[in-house]
């Protein structure tokens, strides 16, 4: 499996680079926006980037399936499955906000084993392979050593559905007890978490393609990455709770149904 992961990492990094060239071209030139059936935007940059990524990944691991944001899944039951979001943060892209990225991850028998997160305008590329640590542009990164909520920096992303959930008050309690609250969102707060800049990420409205690569990166940097109920990330992922081990554990307890601490 080591040889396969080595080849896969090289291909994922090459694919992220190819996607970056396409995305940066349209970032500079401008692009028309199409609204999909689910009322989310898509551009030619999304679609061309995914095709470029698919071509590189398929050549490297022809037996692997590919599940992409724009062109769907060819076969999710294969031993290896690529998860691809060519332009995560299209709404930011079309509004000229540089907080968007390319996300490429690899699953082996349902477990995430590799992730590459590329933010071309922001100027960062992170990657990780299970058991090998996490890296930012070739340099190893590590989460912070924060253990107390009063010292923690919390970042929220998409939390619209959480506002209608009983856990909204629990989140408010954590925010009151924390050191500070930010809303970096998208790839940005996961990169910050992995390199020790913040301590907890909370999101209630995501899908696996948004965060699969980031889950591998955060874990390999020493963090914990689950959904809001503490479940392992899988193809049906809809929420995220990620943080340092101690802060994640406290947040999970406080968000549990019936918990009263901090409310």
C-alpha positions, 0 to 999 in steps of 0.5 A: 500500500505504501507504493500506491499512496506514494503514487497517489500523493504525487498525482493528487499534488500534480492534479491540484497544480493543474487545477490551480492554473485553470482556476487562476486563469479564470480568476484573472479573466472573469467568468460567467456563473451558472446556477445549478438545480440546487441553487448553488453556483458553478462556473467553467472554472469548476468544470474544467478544473475537475476534468483536469483533476480526473484525467491525472488521477485516473492515469495514476490509479486507473482502478480507483473510483472518482467521486467529484462535485461536478461530474458525480461518482463513477463507482463508490464501491471500489477499494480506492475512491478519490473524492474531489471538489475542484473549486470548493467555495465557488460563491467566494470565487464569483464574488472575488473573495480569495477564500476558495480551494481545491480539495482532493482526498483518497479513501481506502475501503471507506477510510480516508488515507490521503488529502491535498488542500490547495488554495491558489490565490491564498498561496497555500497548499497542505497535504497529508498521508495517514501515518506520515504527518501533515505538511504546509508547502513541504514544512511539517505542521502541528496543532496547538497544545490548547487544553482549556476552553478559556484559552481557545480560539473557535471558528465557525463556518456554515452553521445555518442549520445549527441555529434551528437546533437545540445545540445552538445555545450550547455553542453560544455557551462555548463562545462565551467561555472561549478566548475569542470567536472568528468565522474564517470558514471554508479551507481557511480555518482547517488550515489554521487549525492544523498549523496551530492558529486556532483550536476548534472548528464548528460547521453544521452544513457541509458535505464530504467533498468539502472536507475529506482532504482537510480531515486527513490533514487535521488528524495527521497534524494531531487534531480530532475530526468528527461530525457534531455527534462524534462520528467518523467522517464518511460519504454521508458527512453533514457536519464537522467538529474538529479541534485539539484533542482536549477542546474537541472532547469538551465541545463534543460533551457540551453539544451532546443532547441533554448536556447542560454545561455552559448553557 
